[in-house]
Amino acid sequence: MPNIKSVIKDVKKSRERHERNIAVKSKIKTFVKKAKGAMAAGDAAVTQQAVSAATSVIDKAAEKGIIHKNAAARRKSRMMLSANKAKV
């Protein structure tokens, strides 16, 4: 553990951010998993709702800087492609 007060604060902030980042990334995975499950079930209305919710969570994570904006765009794009294939 560091002795300098400002470094102690930095370590604390780093831990808090790390915990937040892990929680949000887990949330993203959960919502994407729900969307994929809805796609597999084949219900168009439920799929649309699940994809919308997952997209929202991904956008919020990118906005907060937890994931890169291009990574968010890539994840949303892949999810939309899967959703559109599931509709056909």
C-alpha positions in Angstrom: 0.0 0.0 0.0 1.4 3.4 -0.9 2.3 6.0 1.7 1.5 9.2 -0.2 -2.1 10.4 0.3 -2.8 11.3 -3.3 -1.6 7.9 -4.5 -3.8 6.2 -1.9 -6.7 8.1 -3.3 -5.7 7.1 -6.9 -5.6 3.4 -5.9 -9.1 3.7 -4.3 -10.5 5.4 -7.4 -8.9 2.8 -9.6 -10.5 0.0 -7.7 -13.9 1.6 -7.8 -13.6 2.1 -11.5 -12.5 -1.5 -12.0 -15.5 -2.8 -10.1 -17.8 -0.5 -12.1 -16.3 -1.6 -15.4 -16.6 -5.3 -14.6 -20.3 -4.8 -13.5 -21.2 -2.9 -16.7 -19.4 -5.4 -19.0 -21.2 -8.2 -17.2 -24.5 -6.4 -17.8 -23.7 -6.0 -21.5 -23.0 -9.8 -21.7 -26.3 -10.5 -20.0 -28.4 -8.3 -22.2 -26.7 -9.6 -25.4 -27.3 -13.2 -24.2 -31.0 -12.4 -23.6 -31.2 -10.9 -27.1 -29.6 -14.0 -28.7 -32.0 -16.2 -26.7 -34.9 -14.2 -28.1 -33.6 -14.6 -31.6 -33.3 -18.3 -31.2 -36.9 -18.5 -29.9 -38.1 -16.7 -33.1 -40.5 -14.3 -31.5 -40.1 -11.1 -33.5 -41.6 -8.7 -30.8 -39.5 -10.1 -28.0 -36.4 -10.1 -30.2 -37.0 -6.4 -31.1 -37.4 -5.5 -27.4 -34.3 -7.5 -26.3 -32.1 -6.1 -29.1 -33.3 -2.5 -28.2 -32.4 -3.0 -24.5 -29.0 -4.5 -25.4 -28.3 -1.7 -27.8 -29.1 0.8 -25.0 -26.8 -0.8 -22.5 -24.0 -1.0 -25.1 -24.4 2.7 -26.0 -24.4 3.8 -22.3 -21.2 1.8 -21.7 -19.5 3.5 -24.7 -20.7 6.9 -23.5 -19.1 6.3 -20.1 -15.9 5.1 -21.7 -16.1 1.6 -20.4 -15.9 0.2 -23.9 -14.5 2.0 -27.0 -17.1 3.6 -29.2 -16.0 1.5 -32.2 -16.3 -1.7 -30.2 -19.8 -0.7 -29.2 -20.7 0.0 -32.9 -19.2 -3.4 -33.9 -21.2 -5.3 -31.2 -24.4 -3.5 -32.1 -23.8 -4.2 -35.8 -23.2 -7.9 -35.3 -26.3 -8.1 -33.1 -28.5 -6.3 -35.7 -27.2 -8.6 -38.4 -28.1 -11.7 -36.3 -31.5 -10.2 -35.5 -32.2 -9.5 -39.2 -31.2 -13.0 -40.2 -33.4 -14.5 -37.4 -36.5 -12.6 -38.9 -36.1 -14.2 -42.3 
